[in-house]
């Protein structure tokens, strides 16, 4: 029973951090609980994916244009634009930082969104919307379940397989409690779910894009900052989602 309660608490912590879904009283987590909650990030993606599938089912009788607007709005609302905020901060910092690590980190800490951030956010949302209009009218709608799952699964990989720009930061402190073997198991489980629920061709596309986006963004963060930050991880989720949506829909057309 204690293990069950502990697992539920870790899931609640992950939901409260990665989503805006009401989960009762906010849990004040220890470093160990924060670390344990990381393993549940893919499950948060599954919750989002199931929600998107349920809503898309009830919207099946209306136009794909309107359905895509509603689905995209729900997608953003679920996270409270958490990952979009990370992408916005990184966009401003990467352009305004002009190759300087110190300047890039300083701009990332500025809560104000500059013109580059606005342009990038608009483009990302437009690409997602366009991709959804194609996906919702295809037999590959189960990708709505898999894409949020894979995007959040790569966060687990980032905790283990990417250094931290600030070794004294929260991410680095949490990572010391994580098990590489358990992270690997969670990643393999995400791969297995992808292969089971999607046709081989679509599964291969999404897994390839997820791996490539993680590798490229990880290397870019190391090159510019010496490692990843919380904003970099938020940006990773958005880049993964828009990349997988775009490439999958292009492969369907």
C-alpha positions, 0 to 999 in steps of 0.5 A: 500500500505504501508503494502504491501511495508513493507511486501515486504521489510521484505521478501527481507531482509529474502531472502538477509540474508538466500540466495544468490538470487539477490534481488536488493539493500541491505536493511539496516534493523532496529531491528524491520525490522529484527524481522519482516523478521523472519516471512518470513523464511519459505517463503524462504524455499518455494522459494528454494523448488519450485526452486528445483522442477522446476529444477528436472522437467527439469532433469527428462529425465536424470539419477538420479545420475546426477540429484542429483548432480545438485540438491544438487549443486543448494541447496548449491548455493542458501544459499551460504553455509550459514548453512553449515558454521554454522554446520562446526563451531559447529562441530569444536567447539563441539569436540575441546571445550571438554565440556567447554562453553568458549572454545567452544564459542572461537572455534566457532568464529574462521573462519578457518575450522578444520579437524572435520568440513571438515569431517562433511561437506563431510558426510552431503553432501554425505548423502544428495546426496545419499538420493536425488538419492532415492527421485528423483526416487520416487513419493514423490518428493514433499518432495523437497518443504517441507524439505526446508520449515520445516528446516527454520520454525524451525528457528522461533521456535528457536527464541522463544523456545530456550534461547540465549547463549549471551543475549546481542547478535543480536538474543536476541535483535531481539527476543524481537520484535517477537510475540509468537502467530504469530510464532505459527501461522507460524509453524501451517501453515507450518504443514498444507502445509506439510500435504496437499502436502505429503501423510500422512505417509511421512508428519508424518515422516518429521514432527516427524523428524523436531520436534525431531531434534529441541528438541535434538539440542536445548537441546544439545546447552543449555547443552553445551552453555546455549543457541543457537547462530547464528552458532547453528541456521545455524547448525540446518537447515543443521541437519534438512535437512539431517535428514529429507532426510535420514529418509524419504528415508529410509522409502521409501526403 
